[in-house]
Amino acid sequence: MSMLDDKLKDRILDSIAEGVFTVDKDFRINFFNKAAEKITGQKREEVLGKFCKNIFKSPVCLSDCPIALVLKTKKSIFDYESKITDANGKLIPIKLNSAILFDENNFATGGIVTFRDLSQIQNFDDDINLEQNFFGIIGHSKEMKEIFNLITEIATSDAPVFIRGESGTGKELIANAIQKLSNRKDKPFIKINCSVFPSNLLASELFGHIKGAFTDAVKDRPGRFELADKGTIFLDEVAEMPLQMQIQLLRVLQEGTFERIGESLTRTTDVRIIAATNIDINLALKTGKFREDLFYRLNVIPIEIPPLRERKEDIPLLVKHFIKKYSRVYKKEINDIEPDALGTLIEYDWKGNVRELENVIEYALVRTNSGETIQLNKLPNNIVLNDFNSTNPPFSNSKERTEMLMLLEKYQWNRTKVAEVLGIGRTTLWRKLKKLNIIVE
């Protein structure tokens, strides 16, 4: 690549809001964009050539380094939550993506990490009014209220919980809510994504290893089950765990015992297990990819999260929530969205569920000037066009349903007021809501 190309590349990377840095194969930083400077308080010229672990001083640098992980597994990492230390010694929560960098001959030359500061978002979440949501989970549909009630009922139990739902439905938020209400809320809460690690690394992550157990085992290291003792462990994407690991997990569930890799000493642990998956569990059981005995051990308390397309009455509330959230993040005065834009969002078939909706609102808000209302033309083209491959709602009068949802949202779900506006009685309104598959308790 020419020098001109390098300068253009640097200008492009300097123009984006996310922090970006790259390292060589020795983990020395060789690029550091302006956003990374702003988030960390570190100057580019002061960090170039230094080991990234000495700059970021993250708790994961010595254990779960995301760059080392992608170099080992050859798989990119997305939405990995961690913390880094800024120039003033303050811990900053971040969400990062990590991938391998290749040269023109397709040889790995190092890694790239993009990251964003979650401080503003976490501060917002801490200020959330619990009357409008349930521990950060937004929804007032019948399905979500039933889940909220179930969480409240089972939170203080130590029984395993198995959360199932499509990608983007909020399985981790459900796990967080259970832990916050549990008797173990002041104890460790350890999370691990079982799909990220290959079999040999996953065993080490979960159960630990002793020095010399394998090539990279330079010292003894406890696993997640030891670290979570007396607390809770969240096993995300558990159905993608290798079969051998499923046997070891089953033993922990049955006996509360395990061994570190390379060690004959049997250790005990007292943890509550919350597991989650987004795959078709029935198919996984049928094809033998997931053990039936492990499934029944995990599935003591099942929680099924409905996809967003099946609870569209939650969309207006979610939209308002995300507008408020990202107005604070981007320091903009944006309080509303125009009816046509909201109607489009209600009609859309959200294959990426709540996560996709959140991304769309962030995109639209970034494009909207402070003091303005989000307009239809600020939404992504695929949302506006709503391609014909998307699934239609399970009813024919979808336009009438959308209009009713918007009216309910406008009057804060006050059915008496909505009935007055429509010039009908409350009983007639109730029948109409039932016909439109809108449940209001």
C-alpha positions as CSV (number, residue, x, y, z in Angstrom):
1,M,0.0,0.0,0.0
2,S,1.4,3.4,-0.9
3,M,2.1,6.2,1.6
4,L,-0.8,8.1,0.2
5,D,-3.1,5.1,0.9
6,D,-1.7,4.8,4.4
7,K,-2.5,8.5,5.1
8,L,-6.0,8.1,3.7
9,K,-6.6,5.0,5.8
10,D,-5.4,6.8,8.9
11,R,-7.7,9.8,8.2
12,I,-10.7,7.5,7.8
13,L,-10.0,5.6,11.0
14,D,-9.4,8.9,12.8
15,S,-12.8,10.2,11.7
16,I,-14.9,7.4,13.4
17,A,-16.3,7.6,16.9
18,E,-15.1,4.2,18.1
19,G,-11.6,3.7,19.4
20,V,-9.4,1.7,17.1
21,F,-5.9,0.3,17.7
22,T,-3.8,-2.3,15.9
23,V,-0.9,-4.5,17.2
24,D,1.7,-6.6,15.6
25,K,2.3,-10.3,16.3
26,D,4.3,-9.3,19.4
27,F,1.3,-7.3,20.7
28,R,3.0,-3.9,20.3
29,I,0.7,-1.1,19.3
30,N,1.3,0.2,15.7
31,F,-1.8,2.3,15.3
32,F,-4.0,4.3,17.7
33,N,-6.8,6.6,16.4
34,K,-8.1,9.8,17.8
35,A,-11.1,8.3,19.5
36,A,-8.8,5.8,21.3
37,E,-6.8,8.9,22.5
38,K,-10.0,10.5,23.8
39,I,-11.4,7.4,25.5
40,T,-8.1,6.4,27.2
41,G,-6.5,9.8,27.7
42,Q,-3.3,8.4,26.1
43,K,-1.5,10.2,23.4
44,R,-0.7,8.3,20.1
45,E,2.9,9.1,20.1
46,E,3.3,7.9,23.7
47,V,1.7,4.4,23.1
48,L,3.1,3.4,19.7
49,G,5.6,0.6,20.0
50,K,4.4,-0.3,23.5
51,F,2.8,-3.6,24.6
52,C,-1.0,-3.1,24.6
53,K,-1.3,-4.8,28.0
54,N,0.9,-2.1,29.5
55,I,-1.3,0.7,28.1
56,F,-4.8,-0.6,28.7
57,K,-4.1,-2.6,31.9
58,S,-7.4,-4.5,31.5
59,P,-8.3,-7.4,33.9
60,V,-8.5,-9.6,30.8
61,C,-5.1,-8.8,29.4
62,L,-3.4,-11.6,31.3
63,S,-6.3,-14.1,31.1
64,D,-8.7,-13.6,28.2
65,C,-6.8,-11.2,25.9
66,P,-9.2,-10.8,22.9
67,I,-6.3,-10.4,20.4
68,A,-4.6,-13.6,21.6
69,L,-7.9,-15.4,21.5
70,V,-8.6,-14.5,17.8
71,L,-5.1,-15.4,16.9
72,K,-5.5,-18.8,18.5
73,T,-9.0,-19.6,17.3
74,K,-9.0,-17.7,14.0
75,K,-12.5,-16.5,14.9
76,S,-13.4,-12.8,15.3
77,I,-14.9,-11.6,18.6
78,F,-17.9,-9.3,18.7
79,D,-19.5,-7.2,21.5
80,Y,-17.0,-8.4,24.1
81,E,-17.5,-6.4,27.3
82,S,-14.5,-5.6,29.4
83,K,-12.8,-2.7,31.2
84,I,-9.7,-0.7,30.6
85,T,-7.7,1.7,32.7
86,D,-7.3,5.3,31.4
87,A,-4.4,7.6,31.9
88,N,-5.7,8.7,35.3
89,G,-6.0,5.2,36.6
90,K,-9.8,5.1,36.2
91,L,-11.5,1.9,35.1
92,I,-13.7,2.4,32.0
93,P,-16.3,-0.1,30.9
94,I,-16.0,-0.9,27.1
95,K,-17.5,-3.1,24.5
96,L,-15.0,-4.3,21.8
97,N,-14.7,-6.2,18.6
98,S,-11.4,-8.0,17.7
99,A,-10.2,-9.5,14.5
100,I,-7.0,-10.7,12.8
101,L,-5.1,-8.5,10.4
102,F,-3.7,-10.2,7.3
103,D,-1.1,-9.1,4.7
104,E,-1.5,-9.3,1.0
105,N,-0.3,-13.0,1.1
106,N,-3.0,-13.8,3.7
107,F,-0.5,-14.2,6.5
108,A,-1.6,-13.0,9.9
109,T,0.4,-9.9,10.9
110,G,-1.4,-8.9,14.1
111,G,-4.7,-7.9,15.3
112,I,-7.2,-5.0,15.3
113,V,-9.5,-3.9,18.1
114,T,-12.4,-1.4,17.9
115,F,-13.9,-0.4,21.2
116,R,-16.5,2.1,22.6
117,D,-16.8,3.7,26.0
118,L,-19.9,2.3,27.8
119,S,-19.6,4.8,30.8
120,Q,-22.4,7.0,29.5
121,I,-24.7,4.1,28.7
122,Q,-24.1,2.5,32.1
123,N,-24.8,5.7,33.9
124,F,-28.0,5.9,32.0
125,D,-29.0,2.4,32.9
126,D,-28.3,3.2,36.6
127,D,-30.8,6.1,36.4
128,I,-33.6,4.0,34.8
129,N,-36.9,4.3,36.5
130,L,-37.9,0.8,37.5
131,E,-41.6,1.6,36.9
132,Q,-40.9,1.8,33.2
133,N,-38.8,-1.4,32.9
134,F,-37.7,-4.4,34.7
135,F,-33.9,-4.2,35.6
136,G,-33.1,-2.7,32.2
137,I,-35.5,-5.0,30.3
138,I,-38.0,-2.8,28.4
139,G,-41.5,-4.1,27.7
140,H,-45.2,-4.0,28.8
141,S,-46.6,-6.8,26.5
142,K,-48.3,-9.7,28.2
143,E,-45.5,-12.0,27.2
144,M,-42.8,-9.8,28.9
145,K,-44.9,-9.2,32.0
146,E,-45.2,-13.0,32.4
147,I,-41.4,-13.3,32.2
148,F,-40.9,-10.5,34.7
149,N,-43.3,-12.3,37.1
150,L,-41.5,-15.6,36.6
151,I,-38.1,-14.0,37.3
152,T,-39.5,-12.5,40.5
153,E,-40.8,-15.9,41.6
154,I,-37.7,-18.0,40.9
155,A,-34.9,-15.5,41.5
156,T,-34.2,-16.5,45.2
157,S,-34.1,-20.2,44.2
158,D,-30.7,-21.9,43.4
159,A,-32.3,-24.0,40.7
160,P,-30.6,-23.9,37.2
161,V,-32.3,-21.6,34.6
162,F,-32.3,-22.2,30.9
163,I,-33.0,-19.1,28.8
164,R,-34.0,-19.7,25.1
165,G,-34.5,-17.0,22.5
166,E,-33.4,-15.7,19.1
167,S,-30.2,-13.7,18.9
168,G,-30.8,-10.1,20.1
169,T,-33.8,-10.8,22.3
170,G,-32.0,-10.0,25.5
171,K,-31.0,-13.3,27.1
172,E,-28.1,-11.7,29.0
173,L,-30.5,-9.0,30.4
174,I,-32.7,-11.8,31.7
175,A,-29.7,-13.4,33.4
176,N,-28.7,-10.1,34.9
177,A,-32.2,-9.5,36.3
178,I,-32.2,-13.0,37.9
179,Q,-28.9,-12.4,39.5
180,K,-29.8,-9.0,40.8
181,L,-32.9,-10.4,42.6
182,S,-31.2,-13.5,43.9
183,N,-29.8,-14.3,47.3
184,R,-26.4,-14.4,45.6
185,K,-26.6,-10.8,44.3
186,D,-23.6,-9.7,46.4
187,K,-21.5,-12.7,45.3
188,P,-19.5,-13.2,42.1
189,F,-21.4,-13.2,38.8
190,I,-19.2,-14.7,36.1
191,K,-20.1,-14.8,32.4
192,I,-18.7,-16.8,29.6
193,N,-19.7,-17.3,25.9
194,C,-19.2,-21.0,25.3
195,S,-19.2,-20.6,21.5
196,V,-16.0,-18.4,21.4
197,F,-13.5,-20.9,22.8
198,P,-12.3,-24.1,21.1
199,S,-12.6,-27.3,23.2
200,N,-9.2,-27.3,24.8
201,L,-9.4,-23.6,25.8
202,L,-13.0,-23.8,27.0
203,A,-12.0,-26.6,29.5
204,S,-9.2,-24.3,30.9
205,E,-11.6,-21.3,31.0
206,L,-14.3,-23.2,32.9
207,F,-12.2,-25.4,35.2
208,G,-8.7,-23.9,35.2
209,H,-5.4,-25.6,34.8
210,I,-2.1,-26.2,36.6
211,K,1.3,-25.1,35.4
212,G,2.7,-27.3,32.6
213,A,-0.7,-28.9,31.8
214,F,-0.2,-27.8,28.2
215,T,2.1,-25.6,26.1
216,D,0.8,-22.2,27.2
217,A,0.1,-23.1,30.8
218,V,3.0,-21.1,32.3
219,K,1.3,-20.9,35.8
220,D,-1.6,-22.3,37.8
221,R,-4.9,-20.6,36.9
222,P,-8.3,-21.0,38.4
223,G,-11.3,-21.5,36.1
224,R,-14.6,-19.6,36.0
225,F,-16.3,-22.2,38.3
226,E,-13.8,-21.5,41.0
227,L,-14.1,-17.8,40.6
228,A,-17.9,-18.0,40.7
229,D,-17.9,-20.1,44.0
230,K,-20.9,-19.1,46.2
231,G,-22.2,-16.9,43.3
232,T,-23.7,-17.4,39.8
233,I,-22.2,-18.4,36.4
234,F,-23.9,-17.5,33.1
235,L,-23.1,-19.9,30.3
236,D,-24.1,-18.2,27.1
237,E,-24.5,-20.3,23.9
238,V,-24.2,-23.4,26.0
239,A,-25.7,-25.6,23.3
240,E,-22.6,-25.0,21.2
241,M,-20.3,-26.5,23.8
242,P,-18.3,-29.6,22.6
243,L,-19.8,-32.9,23.8
244,Q,-16.9,-33.8,26.0
245,M,-17.3,-30.5,27.8
246,Q,-21.0,-31.2,28.2
247,I,-20.1,-34.3,30.2
248,Q,-17.9,-32.3,32.5
249,L,-20.6,-29.7,32.9
250,L,-23.1,-32.4,33.8
251,R,-20.8,-33.6,36.5
252,V,-20.7,-30.1,38.0
253,L,-24.5,-29.9,38.0
254,Q,-24.8,-33.4,39.5
255,E,-22.0,-33.4,42.1
256,G,-20.6,-29.9,42.3
257,T,-17.1,-31.2,41.6
258,F,-14.4,-30.8,38.9
259,E,-10.7,-31.0,38.4
260,R,-8.3,-28.4,36.9
261,I,-6.7,-29.6,33.7
262,G,-3.5,-31.6,34.6
263,E,-4.5,-32.0,38.2
264,S,-5.9,-35.1,40.0
265,L,-7.3,-33.1,43.0
266,T,-11.1,-32.9,43.0
267,R,-12.4,-29.5,43.8
268,T,-15.9,-28.4,44.8
269,T,-17.9,-25.4,43.9
270,D,-21.2,-24.0,44.9
271,V,-22.7,-22.0,42.0
272,R,-26.0,-21.3,40.5
273,I,-26.0,-21.9,36.7
274,I,-27.9,-19.8,34.3
275,A,-27.6,-21.1,30.7
276,A,-28.7,-19.6,27.4
277,T,-28.9,-20.6,23.7
278,N,-30.3,-19.1,20.5
279,I,-30.3,-22.3,18.5
280,D,-33.2,-24.7,17.9
281,I,-32.7,-26.9,21.0
282,N,-35.1,-29.6,19.8
283,L,-33.0,-30.0,16.6
284,A,-29.8,-30.1,18.6
285,L,-31.2,-32.8,20.9
286,K,-32.5,-34.8,17.9
287,T,-29.1,-34.7,16.1
288,G,-27.1,-35.5,19.2
289,K,-25.3,-32.2,19.3
290,F,-26.7,-31.5,22.8
291,R,-27.0,-34.2,25.5
292,E,-30.5,-34.9,26.7
293,D,-29.3,-35.5,30.3
294,L,-27.6,-32.2,30.4
295,F,-30.6,-30.4,28.9
296,Y,-32.9,-31.8,31.6
297,R,-30.4,-30.8,34.3
298,L,-30.3,-27.2,33.0
299,N,-33.9,-26.9,32.0
300,V,-35.3,-26.9,35.6
301,I,-36.6,-23.4,35.1
302,P,-37.1,-22.7,31.4
303,I,-37.6,-19.1,30.2
304,E,-38.5,-18.6,26.5
305,I,-38.1,-15.0,25.2
306,P,-40.5,-14.2,22.4
307,P,-39.0,-12.5,19.3
308,L,-39.8,-8.8,18.9
309,R,-42.0,-9.4,15.9
310,E,-44.4,-11.3,18.3
311,R,-44.6,-8.5,20.8
312,K,-44.9,-5.4,18.7
313,E,-46.7,-3.4,21.4
314,D,-43.3,-3.2,23.0
315,I,-41.7,-1.4,20.1
316,P,-43.0,2.2,20.8
317,L,-41.7,1.9,24.4
318,L,-38.4,0.5,23.3
319,V,-38.0,3.3,20.7
320,K,-38.6,6.0,23.4
321,H,-36.1,4.2,25.7
322,F,-33.4,4.1,23.0
323,I,-34.0,7.7,21.9
324,K,-33.5,8.8,25.5
325,K,-30.4,6.6,25.9
326,Y,-28.6,7.7,22.8
327,S,-29.6,11.4,23.2
328,R,-27.6,11.2,26.4
329,V,-24.7,9.4,24.9
330,Y,-24.4,11.8,21.9
331,K,-25.4,14.8,24.0
332,K,-28.4,15.7,21.7
333,E,-31.8,17.1,22.5
334,I,-34.0,14.6,20.7
335,N,-37.2,13.5,22.4
336,D,-39.4,12.0,19.8
337,I,-39.9,10.3,16.5
338,E,-42.4,11.2,13.8
339,P,-45.5,9.0,13.4
340,D,-44.6,7.7,9.9
341,A,-41.2,6.6,11.2
342,L,-42.6,4.9,14.3
343,G,-45.3,3.2,12.1
344,T,-42.5,1.9,9.9
345,L,-40.6,0.5,12.8
346,I,-43.8,-1.2,14.1
347,E,-44.4,-2.8,10.7
348,Y,-40.9,-4.0,10.2
349,D,-40.0,-7.7,10.8
350,W,-37.2,-7.5,13.3
351,K,-35.0,-10.5,12.5
352,G,-32.2,-9.1,14.7
353,N,-34.8,-8.4,17.4
354,V,-34.2,-5.7,20.1
355,R,-30.5,-5.4,19.3
356,E,-31.3,-4.6,15.7
357,L,-33.9,-2.0,16.8
358,E,-31.4,-0.4,19.1
359,N,-28.8,-0.1,16.4
360,V,-31.4,1.5,14.0
361,I,-32.4,4.1,16.6
362,E,-28.7,4.9,17.3
363,Y,-28.1,5.3,13.5
364,A,-31.2,7.5,13.1
365,L,-30.3,9.7,16.1
366,V,-26.7,10.2,14.9
367,R,-28.2,11.5,11.6
368,T,-30.7,13.8,13.3
369,N,-29.8,17.3,14.4
370,S,-30.2,18.3,18.1
371,G,-33.7,19.8,18.7
372,E,-35.3,17.9,15.8
373,T,-37.6,14.9,15.7
374,I,-36.4,11.7,14.1
375,Q,-37.8,11.6,10.6
376,L,-38.6,8.7,8.3
377,N,-35.8,9.5,5.9
378,K,-33.2,9.2,8.8
379,L,-33.9,5.5,9.2
380,P,-31.7,3.0,7.3
381,N,-32.9,2.2,3.7
382,N,-33.6,-1.5,4.4
383,I,-36.0,-0.5,7.2
384,V,-37.8,2.1,5.1
385,L,-38.1,-0.1,2.1
386,N,-39.0,-3.1,4.3
387,D,-38.1,-5.7,1.6
388,F,-40.6,-8.2,0.5
389,N,-38.7,-11.1,2.1
390,S,-39.7,-10.1,5.6
391,T,-42.4,-12.0,7.3
392,N,-45.8,-10.2,7.6
393,P,-47.4,-10.0,11.0
394,P,-49.8,-12.8,11.9
395,F,-52.9,-10.8,11.0
396,S,-54.3,-9.2,7.9
397,N,-55.3,-5.8,9.3
398,S,-51.7,-4.8,10.2
399,K,-52.1,-1.1,9.3
400,E,-55.1,-0.8,11.7
401,R,-53.1,-2.5,14.4
402,T,-50.1,-0.2,13.9
403,E,-52.3,2.9,14.1
404,M,-53.9,1.5,17.3
405,L,-50.5,0.9,18.9
406,M,-49.4,4.4,18.1
407,L,-52.6,5.8,19.5
408,L,-52.2,3.8,22.7
409,E,-48.6,5.0,23.0
410,K,-49.6,8.6,22.5
411,Y,-52.0,8.5,25.4
412,Q,-49.7,6.3,27.5
413,W,-51.9,3.2,27.2
414,N,-54.8,5.0,28.9
415,R,-57.7,3.0,27.4
416,T,-60.4,5.4,28.7
417,K,-58.7,8.3,26.9
418,V,-58.2,6.3,23.7
419,A,-61.9,5.2,23.7
420,E,-62.9,8.9,24.1
421,V,-60.7,9.9,21.1
422,L,-62.2,7.1,19.0
423,G,-65.7,7.9,20.1
424,I,-66.4,4.4,21.3
425,G,-67.0,2.7,24.7
426,R,-64.3,0.9,26.7
427,T,-66.0,-2.5,26.0
428,T,-66.0,-1.8,22.3
429,L,-62.3,-0.8,22.5
430,W,-61.5,-3.9,24.5
431,R,-63.1,-6.1,21.7
432,K,-61.2,-4.2,19.1
433,L,-57.9,-4.6,20.9
434,K,-58.5,-8.3,21.3
435,K,-59.3,-8.6,17.5
436,L,-56.1,-6.8,16.7
437,N,-54.1,-9.2,19.0
438,I,-53.2,-6.4,21.4
439,I,-53.3,-7.5,25.0
440,V,-53.7,-4.8,27.6
441,E,-53.9,-5.9,31.3
